[in-house]
Amino acid sequence: MRPFRSVAAYAPPGATGLALGIVNEIFGRPAFDFALCTDRPGPLRTDLGLPLQVEHGLDRLAGADLVLALPGTDFRTEPPAGAIAALRAAYDRGAVVAAHCVGVYALAATGLLDGLDATTHWRFAADLAARRPQVRVRPEALYVDQGRVVTGAGAAAGIDLCLYLIRRGHGTSAANDIARDLVSPPHRDGGQLQYLAAPVPADTDDERLADVLAWARAHLDHRITVAGLAERALLSPRTFARRFKAATGATPHAWLTAQRLALAEELLETTGLPIEEIARRVGYGSAAVFREQFALRRGVAPRTYRRAFTGRS
């Protein structure tokens, strides 16, 4: 995904306040030309019962590099024909089109998801699959990237989707900066299944687990073992592994790998450090192993990644 500047969000009738806040907080920054659009400029009904004055109509979608279809309360009703046409036209023109939660219903109505993988809020995944059998619904995913069509899971997972779009278009450093402003993790490991029920009760063990995760992030250049992390958490290795998976949705090994590669991305983007030094700082014993793991999980070599993001804001 090339860097983008112009972002337009389509707000349907009954647009959710959470989604409106997420996209405004993330894209309503000086780096972006952000516009909220609706079927007709004027007052828009929201799920809060409060009208929102929207200045832009569907014509604003025509010039956007990134178009977002926001969730609304009327998602089971077919979107207005004008909105479907505008979303489709934006895609045909070359824009990236994205949606999260039940906003994915509007995207599915355009036909752009036919034959593709997509996600939505886990609560509505079966309903979407029944209504749109041409779409391969993946209820476990936090977001699904299908090139110029990207979908995200429900509610607060809109943050995950938007940060992913920032990371894909402008790099890890830019996404991390915004995540810090939001006091949000720049990337959550695991999928929606960990949120189907509250798997980890709040107790002192959880506080220790949070402290251990913070310690691990600050010491990625160390040799870190599950047994060592469990000892820090004052838990047996088996109990630690179970609680870790419940809290993060990932095994300790997978989580550490994701943290190391995320730090490597930031160092590649923001420093001129040699690959060998970056490999050391993120905990790989050799540059060769680091190159292999980075290419396996990111699809490009570290030097290629660095060149792609050089000069991006």
Backbone hydrogen bonds in HBPLUS format (Angstrom, degrees):
<---DONOR---> <-ACCEPTOR-->    atom                        ^
c    i                          cat <-CA-CA->   ^        H-A-AA   ^      H-
h    n   atom  resd res      DA  || num        DHA   H-A  angle D-A-AA Bond
n    s   type  num  typ     dist DA aas  dist angle  dist       angle   num
A0033-ASP N   A0005-ARG O   2.86 MM  28  5.86 161.4  1.90 134.3 140.3     1
A0065-ASP N   A0006-SER O   2.89 MM  59  5.22 141.4  2.04 122.9 133.7     2
A0066-LEU N   A0006-SER O   3.11 MM  60  6.48 153.5  2.19 156.3 163.7     3
A0007-VAL N   A0033-ASP O   2.92 MM  26  6.01 165.3  1.94 140.8 144.7     4
A0035-ALA N   A0007-VAL O   2.96 MM  28  6.45 144.6  2.09 153.5 164.5     5
A0008-ALA N   A0066-LEU O   2.95 MM  58  6.40 161.7  1.98 163.2 169.2     6
A0068-LEU N   A0008-ALA O   2.89 MM  60  6.32 157.5  1.94 150.9 157.7     7
A0009-ALA N   A0035-ALA O   2.98 MM  26  6.43 160.1  2.02 161.2 167.7     8
A0037-CYS N   A0009-ALA O   2.81 MM  28  5.89 170.6  1.82 166.4 163.5     9
A0010-TYR N   A0068-LEU O   2.69 MM  58  6.05 163.1  1.72 175.0 178.4    10
A0070-LEU N   A0010-TYR O   3.00 MM  60  5.95 169.6  2.02 161.2 164.3    11
A0011-ALA N   A0037-CYS O   2.75 MM  26  5.96 169.8  1.76 163.7 165.5    12
A0015-ALA N   A0012-PRO O   3.09 MM   3  5.37 122.2  2.44 146.9 139.6    13
A0014-GLY N   A0045-ARG O   2.81 MM  31  5.13 136.7  2.00 128.5 134.4    14
A0073-THR N   A0014-GLY O   2.97 MM  59  4.86 145.1  2.09 109.3 118.1    15
A0047-ASP N   A0015-ALA O   3.00 MM  32  5.96 152.6  2.08 141.9 141.6    16
A0016-THR N   A0071-PRO O   3.16 MM  55  6.16 157.5  2.22 145.8 144.1    17
A0020-LEU N   A0016-THR O   3.08 MM   4  6.37 164.9  2.10 154.9 159.5    18
A0021-GLY N   A0017-GLY O   2.95 MM   4  6.08 157.5  2.00 146.2 152.0    19
A0022-ILE N   A0018-LEU O   2.96 MM   4  6.21 155.6  2.02 149.5 156.4    20
A0023-VAL N   A0019-ALA O   3.08 MM   4  6.30 174.6  2.08 161.5 159.8    21
A0024-ASN N   A0020-LEU O   3.15 MM   4  6.15 155.6  2.21 142.3 149.5    22
A0025-GLU N   A0021-GLY O   2.92 MM   4  5.93 158.3  1.97 146.0 152.2    23
A0026-ILE N   A0022-ILE O   3.01 MM   4  6.17 155.7  2.07 152.0 158.3    24
A0027-PHE N   A0023-VAL O   2.86 MM   4  5.64 160.8  1.90 142.0 148.6    25
A0028-GLY N   A0024-ASN O   2.82 MM   4  4.69 135.1  2.02 121.2 130.5    26
A0032-PHE N   A0029-ARG O   2.94 MM   3  5.69 162.8  1.97 126.4 131.5    27
A0038-THR N   A0056-HIS O   3.09 MM  18  6.55 144.9  2.22 141.2 148.3    28
A0042-GLY N   A0054-VAL O   2.79 MM  12  5.19 152.4  1.86 146.9 156.2    29
A0054-VAL N   A0042-GLY O   2.89 MM  12  5.19 174.9  1.89 134.6 136.3    30
A0044-LEU N   A0052-LEU O   2.66 MM   8  4.93 145.6  1.77 131.6 143.6    31
A0052-LEU N   A0044-LEU O   2.78 MM   8  4.93 155.4  1.84 136.6 144.8    32
A0049-GLY N   A0046-THR O   3.15 MM   3  5.61 166.8  2.16 113.6 117.6    33
A0060-ARG N   A0057-GLY O   3.21 MM   3  6.10 163.0  2.24 122.6 126.1    34
A0061-LEU N   A0058-LEU O   3.02 MM   3  5.63 154.3  2.08 116.5 123.6    35
A0062-ALA N   A0059-ASP O   3.14 MM   3  5.61 150.2  2.23 109.4 117.3    36
A0064-ALA N   A0061-LEU O   3.32 MM   3  5.46 167.5  2.34 110.1 113.8    37
A0096-VAL N   A0065-ASP O   3.00 MM  31  6.37 162.8  2.03 157.8 154.8    38
A0067-VAL N   A0096-VAL O   2.85 MM  29  6.22 165.1  1.87 165.4 170.5    39
A0098-ALA N   A0067-VAL O   2.83 MM  31  6.23 160.1  1.86 162.9 169.7    40
A0069-ALA N   A0098-ALA O   2.83 MM  29  6.31 155.2  1.89 154.3 162.2    41
A0077-THR N   A0074-ASP O   3.01 MM   3  5.62 160.3  2.05 120.4 126.8    42
A0083-ALA N   A0080-PRO O   3.03 MM   3  5.38 123.0  2.36 105.8 119.4    43
A0084-ILE N   A0080-PRO O   3.15 MM   4  6.54 162.2  2.18 157.7 162.5    44
A0085-ALA N   A0081-ALA O   2.97 MM   4  6.16 165.9  1.99 151.3 155.2    45
A0086-ALA N   A0082-GLY O   2.93 MM   4  6.07 154.2  1.99 143.0 150.4    46
A0087-LEU N   A0083-ALA O   2.95 MM   4  6.14 162.9  1.98 154.0 157.6    47
A0088-ARG N   A0084-ILE O   2.98 MM   4  6.12 161.9  2.01 150.1 155.7    48
A0089-ALA N   A0085-ALA O   2.83 MM   4  5.95 156.1  1.88 146.4 153.6    49
A0090-ALA N   A0086-ALA O   2.97 MM   4  6.13 152.5  2.05 143.8 150.6    50
A0091-TYR N   A0087-LEU O   3.16 MM   4  6.43 157.7  2.21 145.1 150.4    51
A0092-ASP N   A0088-ARG O   2.90 MM   4  6.19 166.9  1.92 153.7 157.5    52
A0093-ARG N   A0089-ALA O   2.94 MM   4  6.07 139.9  2.10 141.5 151.7    53
A0095-ALA N   A0090-ALA O   2.96 MM   5  5.46 156.1  2.02 157.5 149.7    54
A0094-GLY N   A0091-TYR O   2.92 MM   3  5.19 146.9  2.03 106.7 117.2    55
A0097-VAL N   A0148-ARG O   2.92 MM  51  6.13 169.3  1.93 154.3 152.0    56
A0150-VAL N   A0097-VAL O   3.07 MM  53  6.52 154.8  2.13 145.8 153.3    57
A0099-ALA N   A0150-VAL O   3.08 MM  51  6.68 142.7  2.22 150.6 161.8    58
A0152-GLY N   A0099-ALA O   2.81 MM  53  6.22 135.5  2.01 140.0 150.1    59
A0103-GLY N   A0100-HIS O   2.95 MM   3  5.36 143.1  2.09 141.4 141.6    60
A0101-CYS N   A0152-GLY O   3.12 MM  51  6.26 137.5  2.31 118.5 127.9    61
A0101-CYS N   A0153-ALA O   2.93 MM  52  4.99 135.1  2.13 109.4 117.0    62
A0104-VAL N   A0101-CYS O   3.23 MM   3  6.10 169.9  2.25 118.9 122.0    63
A0105-TYR N   A0102-VAL O   3.11 MM   3  5.49 153.4  2.18 106.7 113.6    64
A0106-ALA N   A0103-GLY O   3.18 MM   3  5.59 126.8  2.48 105.3 115.9    65
A0108-ALA N   A0104-VAL O   2.81 MM   4  6.05 153.8  1.87 150.1 157.5    66
A0109-ALA N   A0105-TYR O   2.98 MM   4  6.25 143.3  2.12 142.9 152.8    67
A0110-THR N   A0107-LEU O   3.19 MM   3  5.43 145.3  2.31 101.5 111.1    68
A0111-GLY N   A0108-ALA O   3.08 MM   3  5.45 155.3  2.14 110.5 118.0    69
A0114-ASP N   A0111-GLY O   3.23 MM   3  5.38 162.2  2.26 106.8 112.3    70
A0116-LEU N   A0113-LEU O   2.94 MM   3  5.21 160.3  1.98 137.8 135.6    71
A0115-GLY N   A0134-GLN O   2.79 MM  19  5.60 169.1  1.80 140.1 143.9    72
A0136-ARG N   A0116-LEU O   2.93 MM  20  5.87 161.1  1.96 156.6 157.1    73
A0118-ALA N   A0136-ARG O   2.96 MM  18  6.12 144.4  2.09 150.9 147.8    74
A0138-ARG N   A0118-ALA O   2.66 MM  20  5.86 159.8  1.70 164.7 171.5    75
A0124-PHE N   A0121-HIS O   2.87 MM   3  5.58 149.0  1.97 122.7 130.8    76
A0125-ALA N   A0122-TRP O   3.43 MM   3  5.12 163.7  2.46  96.9 101.6    77
A0128-LEU N   A0124-PHE O   2.95 MM   4  6.18 164.2  1.97 157.8 161.7    78
A0129-ALA N   A0125-ALA O   2.95 MM   4  6.17 161.7  1.99 150.5 155.8    79
A0130-ALA N   A0126-ALA O   2.99 MM   4  6.18 150.3  2.08 143.4 151.0    80
A0131-ARG N   A0127-ASP O   2.98 MM   4  6.21 155.9  2.04 150.4 156.9    81
A0132-ARG N   A0128-LEU O   2.80 MM   4  5.84 154.9  1.86 153.1 160.1    82
A0135-VAL N   A0132-ARG O   2.97 MM   3  5.70 167.3  1.98 124.8 129.1    83
A0141-ALA N   A0138-ARG O   3.31 MM   3  5.94 163.8  2.34 120.1 123.9    84
A0192-GLN N   A0140-GLU O   2.68 MM  52  4.84 144.7  1.80 122.9 132.6    85
A0153-ALA N   A0142-LEU O   2.82 MM  11  4.96 150.0  1.90 146.4 140.1    86
A0144-VAL N   A0151-THR O   2.77 MM   7  5.30 154.9  1.83 150.7 156.7    87
A0151-THR N   A0144-VAL O   3.01 MM   7  5.30 159.7  2.06 148.2 152.6    88
A0146-GLN N   A0149-VAL O   2.92 MM   3  5.24 149.8  2.01 152.6 161.8    89
A0157-ALA N   A0154-GLY O   2.94 MM   3  5.38 160.5  1.98 136.8 134.4    90
A0158-GLY N   A0155-ALA O   2.99 MM   3  6.00 164.2  2.01 128.0 131.3    91
A0159-ILE N   A0156-ALA O   2.97 MM   3  5.72 154.7  2.04 119.2 124.4    92
A0161-LEU N   A0157-ALA O   3.00 MM   4  6.36 159.7  2.04 150.7 155.3    93
A0162-CYS N   A0158-GLY O   2.99 MM   4  6.16 169.5  2.00 148.0 150.7    94
A0163-LEU N   A0159-ILE O   2.89 MM   4  6.02 167.2  1.91 156.7 160.5    95
A0164-TYR N   A0160-ASP O   2.90 MM   4  6.02 147.8  2.01 142.5 152.0    96
A0165-LEU N   A0161-LEU O   2.92 MM   4  6.27 154.3  1.99 151.5 158.3    97
A0166-ILE N   A0162-CYS O   2.97 MM   4  6.29 154.3  2.04 147.3 154.3    98
A0167-ARG N   A0163-LEU O   2.84 MM   4  6.05 161.4  1.87 147.1 152.6    99
A0168-ARG N   A0164-TYR O   2.77 MM   4  5.99 157.0  1.82 151.5 158.0   100
A0169-GLY N   A0165-LEU O   2.97 MM   4  6.05 151.6  2.05 143.0 150.2   101
A0170-HIS N   A0166-ILE O   2.64 MM   4  5.43 160.9  1.67 155.2 160.6   102
A0171-GLY N   A0167-ARG O   2.99 MM   4  4.30 137.9  2.17 110.0 116.5   103
A0175-ALA N   A0171-GLY O   3.24 MM   4  6.54 163.3  2.27 149.2 154.0   104
A0176-ASN N   A0172-THR O   2.78 MM   4  5.96 157.4  1.83 154.4 161.1   105
A0177-ASP N   A0173-SER O   2.96 MM   4  6.19 153.6  2.03 147.7 154.4   106
A0178-ILE N   A0174-ALA O   3.19 MM   4  6.48 161.0  2.23 149.0 152.9   107
A0179-ALA N   A0175-ALA O   2.89 MM   4  6.09 159.5  1.93 149.1 155.8   108
A0180-ARG N   A0176-ASN O   2.92 MM   4  6.13 152.4  1.99 147.4 153.9   109
A0181-ASP N   A0177-ASP O   3.20 MM   4  6.53 153.3  2.28 141.9 148.5   110
A0182-LEU N   A0178-ILE O   3.00 MM   4  6.33 147.9  2.10 147.7 157.1   111
A0183-VAL N   A0179-ALA O   2.93 MM   4  5.96 111.0  2.42 136.4 153.9   112
A0184-SER N   A0179-ALA O   2.92 MM   5  5.00 169.0  1.93 146.0 149.2   113
A0183-VAL N   A0180-ARG O   3.08 MM   3  4.87 149.3  2.18  96.4 106.0   114
A0195-TYR N   A0192-GLN O   2.73 MM   3  5.43 163.8  1.76 126.8 132.6   115
A0196-LEU N   A0193-LEU O   3.31 MM   3  5.42 172.1  2.32 108.0 110.2   116
A0206-ASP N   A0203-ASP O   3.08 MM   3  5.49 126.5  2.38 105.6 117.9   117
A0207-GLU N   A0203-ASP O   3.36 MM   4  6.84 150.6  2.45 145.4 153.3   118
A0208-ARG N   A0204-THR O   3.03 MM   4  6.34 156.0  2.09 150.3 156.5   119
A0209-LEU N   A0205-ASP O   2.89 MM   4  6.16 149.8  1.98 144.6 153.7   120
A0210-ALA N   A0206-ASP O   2.91 MM   4  6.19 157.7  1.96 149.5 154.6   121
A0211-ASP N   A0207-GLU O   3.05 MM   4  6.31 154.4  2.12 143.8 150.7   122
A0212-VAL N   A0208-ARG O   2.92 MM   4  6.19 149.4  2.02 146.1 154.7   123
A0213-LEU N   A0209-LEU O   2.93 MM   4  6.25 157.4  1.99 153.4 158.8   124
A0214-ALA N   A0210-ALA O   3.04 MM   4  6.29 159.8  2.08 147.6 152.9   125
A0215-TRP N   A0211-ASP O   2.93 MM   4  6.17 155.5  1.99 144.8 151.8   126
A0216-ALA N   A0212-VAL O   2.87 MM   4  6.11 162.2  1.90 152.1 156.7   127
A0217-ARG N   A0213-LEU O   2.98 MM   4  6.25 160.3  2.02 151.6 156.2   128
A0218-ALA N   A0214-ALA O   3.17 MM   4  6.38 146.4  2.29 142.4 151.0   129
A0218-ALA N   A0215-TRP O   3.10 MM   3  5.18 122.8  2.44  96.9 111.4   130
A0219-HIS N   A0216-ALA O   3.11 MM   3  5.10 151.5  2.19 100.9 109.6   131
A0222-HIS N   A0219-HIS O   2.99 MM   3  5.54 165.2  2.01 118.0 122.5   132
A0229-LEU N   A0225-THR O   2.98 MM   4  6.31 157.5  2.04 150.2 156.2   133
A0230-ALA N   A0226-VAL O   2.84 MM   4  6.02 161.8  1.87 153.6 158.9   134
A0231-GLU N   A0227-ALA O   2.97 MM   4  6.16 152.6  2.04 143.5 150.7   135
A0232-ARG N   A0228-GLY O   3.11 MM   4  6.39 152.7  2.19 142.2 148.9   136
A0233-ALA N   A0229-LEU O   3.02 MM   4  6.32 144.3  2.15 144.7 154.8   137
A0233-ALA N   A0230-ALA O   3.11 MM   3  5.00 120.5  2.48  91.3 106.3   138
A0235-LEU N   A0230-ALA O   2.99 MM   5  5.22 178.8  1.99 151.1 151.4   139
A0234-LEU N   A0231-GLU O   3.11 MM   3  4.97 155.2  2.18  99.0 106.5   140
A0240-PHE N   A0236-SER O   2.80 MM   4  5.93 165.7  1.82 163.9 168.9   141
A0241-ALA N   A0237-PRO O   2.94 MM   4  6.02 164.1  1.96 145.7 149.8   142
A0242-ARG N   A0238-ARG O   3.06 MM   4  6.29 156.6  2.11 146.3 152.6   143
A0243-ARG N   A0239-THR O   2.93 MM   4  6.14 168.6  1.94 155.4 158.2   144
A0244-PHE N   A0240-PHE O   2.76 MM   4  5.85 157.8  1.81 153.9 161.2   145
A0245-LYS N   A0241-ALA O   3.03 MM   4  6.14 163.7  2.06 144.6 148.2   146
A0246-ALA N   A0242-ARG O   3.05 MM   4  6.26 158.1  2.10 146.6 153.0   147
A0247-ALA N   A0243-ARG O   2.91 MM   4  6.04 151.5  1.99 147.1 154.4   148
A0248-THR N   A0244-PHE O   2.92 MM   4  6.00 158.9  1.96 155.2 160.3   149
A0249-GLY N   A0245-LYS O   2.75 MM   4  4.84 143.3  1.88 129.6 138.7   150
A0255-TRP N   A0251-THR O   2.88 MM   4  6.08 163.8  1.91 160.4 165.4   151
A0256-LEU N   A0252-PRO O   2.92 MM   4  6.07 164.6  1.95 150.9 154.8   152
A0257-THR N   A0253-HIS O   2.99 MM   4  6.19 160.2  2.03 149.5 155.1   153
A0258-ALA N   A0254-ALA O   3.00 MM   4  6.22 159.3  2.04 147.4 152.6   154
A0259-GLN N   A0255-TRP O   2.94 MM   4  6.22 158.3  1.98 152.1 158.1   155
A0260-ARG N   A0256-LEU O   2.89 MM   4  6.08 160.7  1.93 152.3 157.5   156
A0261-LEU N   A0257-THR O   2.99 MM   4  6.18 162.4  2.02 151.4 155.8   157
A0262-ALA N   A0258-ALA O   2.95 MM   4  6.07 151.4  2.04 144.2 152.4   158
A0263-LEU N   A0259-GLN O   3.04 MM   4  6.26 159.6  2.08 147.8 152.6   159
A0264-ALA N   A0260-ARG O   2.93 MM   4  6.13 153.0  2.00 143.1 151.5   160
A0265-GLU N   A0261-LEU O   2.90 MM   4  6.14 153.1  1.98 145.7 151.8   161
A0266-GLU N   A0262-ALA O   3.18 MM   4  6.50 160.0  2.22 145.6 150.1   162
A0267-LEU N   A0263-LEU O   2.96 MM   4  6.25 159.1  2.01 152.8 158.5   163
A0268-LEU N   A0264-ALA O   2.87 MM   4  6.05 154.7  1.93 150.6 157.8   164
A0269-GLU N   A0265-GLU O   2.97 MM   4  6.18 149.5  2.06 148.0 156.0   165
A0270-THR N   A0266-GLU O   2.94 MM   4  5.99 154.4  2.01 149.6 156.1   166
A0271-THR N   A0267-LEU O   3.02 MM   4  5.36 140.2  2.19 139.0 141.9   167
A0277-GLU N   A0274-PRO O   3.05 MM   3  5.34 121.2  2.41 103.5 117.2   168
A0278-ILE N   A0274-PRO O   3.06 MM   4  6.43 159.8  2.10 155.9 161.9   169
A0279-ALA N   A0275-ILE O   2.87 MM   4  6.07 162.1  1.91 152.1 157.1   170
A0280-ARG N   A0276-GLU O   3.10 MM   4  6.38 152.5  2.18 139.9 146.9   171
A0281-ARG N   A0277-GLU O   2.93 MM   4  6.20 161.0  1.96 150.7 155.6   172
A0282-VAL N   A0278-ILE O   3.05 MM   4  6.26 142.9  2.20 152.1 160.6   173
A0284-TYR N   A0279-ALA O   2.86 MM   5  5.18 163.9  1.89 159.1 153.6   174
A0283-GLY N   A0280-ARG O   3.17 MM   3  5.26 162.8  2.20 105.4 110.3   175
A0290-PHE N   A0286-SER O   3.17 MM   4  6.45 161.7  2.20 146.4 151.7   176
A0291-ARG N   A0287-ALA O   2.84 MM   4  6.05 165.7  1.86 152.9 156.2   177
A0292-GLU N   A0288-ALA O   3.02 MM   4  6.23 159.7  2.07 145.6 151.2   178
A0293-GLN N   A0289-VAL O   2.93 MM   4  6.16 166.0  1.95 155.2 158.3   179
A0294-PHE N   A0290-PHE O   2.84 MM   4  5.96 165.2  1.86 158.3 162.9   180
A0295-ALA N   A0291-ARG O   2.97 MM   4  6.02 168.6  1.98 149.1 152.7   181
A0296-LEU N   A0292-GLU O   2.96 MM   4  6.03 151.6  2.04 142.8 151.4   182
A0297-ARG N   A0293-GLN O   3.10 MM   4  6.23 156.8  2.16 147.2 151.5   183
A0298-ARG N   A0294-PHE O   2.76 MM   4  5.66 146.9  1.87 152.5 161.7   184
A0299-GLY N   A0295-ALA O   2.88 MM   4  4.83 136.0  2.07 122.4 129.1   185
A0304-THR N   A0301-ALA O   3.08 MM   3  5.22 117.6  2.49 101.6 116.8   186
A0305-TYR N   A0301-ALA O   2.95 MM   4  6.26 158.9  2.00 158.3 164.8   187
A0306-ARG N   A0302-PRO O   2.91 MM   4  6.18 159.6  1.95 151.2 156.6   188
A0307-ARG N   A0303-ARG O   3.02 MM   4  6.24 160.4  2.06 147.3 151.8   189
A0308-ALA N   A0304-THR O   3.00 MM   4  6.21 153.3  2.08 146.9 154.2   190
A0309-PHE N   A0305-TYR O   3.22 MM   4  6.48 143.2  2.37 148.0 156.4   191
A0310-THR N   A0306-ARG O   3.06 MM   4  6.08 117.7  2.47 144.0 158.9   192
A0312-ARG N   A0309-PHE O   3.16 MM   3  5.49 169.4  2.18 127.6 128.0   193
